Amino acid sequence: MPATPPAPTILSETVRRALSEDIDRGDITTEACVPPTAIGTAIVHAREAMVCCGLPILEEVYAQVDLLVDVEAHVTDGDDVDKGAALATLSGPASSILLGERVALNFIQRLAGVATMTRRFVDALPEGCSTRITDTRKTTPGLRVFERYAVRCGGGHNHREDLGAAVLIKDNHIAAAGGCAQAIERARAHAPHTCRIECEVDSWAQLEEALAAGADIIMLDNFDDNQVRDALALIAGRAIVEVSGGITIERVATLGSLGVDVISVGALTHSSPSRDIGLDWG
């Protein structure tokens, strides 16, 4: 099922802010060099293999710059594309195409990078595996909804959207509350009845304490593969098991084979390199 793009209101406002920082004072180069009546065509193409992502943003950029610019998409977000593939064709007033070029490319290069890295992690799972690859809240400020969309386009899943979306007890919560059991008990007493209680653990003692306190989800933080195997045997289906910290593509197959429920990877959004996408005059 295709990923659902960000809501139109969020898309519009984010693009508006991005355009404002780039073109509010005009484009003196284009104004000086390009006749105002000039019409042109440009191709947006992949300069390397990637997972395409961000075409709705490309369309929104030009809808705000100039409705006379026609954007014809040739692929769909989530598609694997080869080096040299045409992603979209832009046609219309030449000055308007040039005006929106950098903002449009910045968005789609970034999102294609997130989608491509996510796809690599997903593809590394063993065939038939039910383990989910998820993102984290380690996102670019102001762009979380877009990066989460890119993760979905890459075949991954989203973790909690914000601090109000779910209970996730981490190391500093445990320290402030006085222990795993105390934190879990307080969370269960105060959180909505519809919320599961997730607790991050970084030691065997914390794992036993969280399990005894009835955590619904246990996040094994920076456990190596052997420790994960032993932890799964101890948990024995009594909680959903998430693994996080030190996750590499090379580990994914092993963790999936062990039967981990969720692998959360902060690198999907904080370390994905942008993909090389060009806009060349036709």
NORDAQUI-V867732 format. One line per field, one symbol per residue. phi: phi as a letter, one per 20 degrees, with the letter a starting at -180 (. if undefined). psi: psi as a letter, one per 30 degrees, with the letter a starting at -180 (. if undefined). A space follows every 10 residues. Layout:
# NORDAQUI-V867732
phi: ???
psi: ???
This chain:
# NORDAQUI-V867732
phi: .ffefgggff gffffgfffg fdcgencfff feddgfefdb ccdeceebfa efbofffgff gffefaffee ddfdccgnff cegnfeeadd bqgffffffe gffffgffff fffffffggf ffffffgnfe feececeedf gndgffffff fffeneceef fbfeeaeced gfffffenqf fffffffffd fgfeefddce ccbfffgfff ffengfcdee eleeffffgf ffffflnfbf dddbnmedgf egffffffof fcdecffgde cfffeecdcc fe
psi: kkkkllkeee eeeeeeeeee fegegaifee eefkkffkkl kkkjlkglkl kkkgefeeee efeeejffkk jjkflkkfkk klkfkkelkk kakeeeeeef eeeeeeefee eeeeeeeeee eeffkkkgkg kkklaagilk kfgeeeeeee eeefgalkak eafffljjja eeeeeefgle eeeeeeeeff lkffkljkkk kgleeeeeee eefhkekkjj jhkleeeeee eeeeehgflk kkklkgklef feeeeeefgk ekjkjffeff gkkkljkljk k.
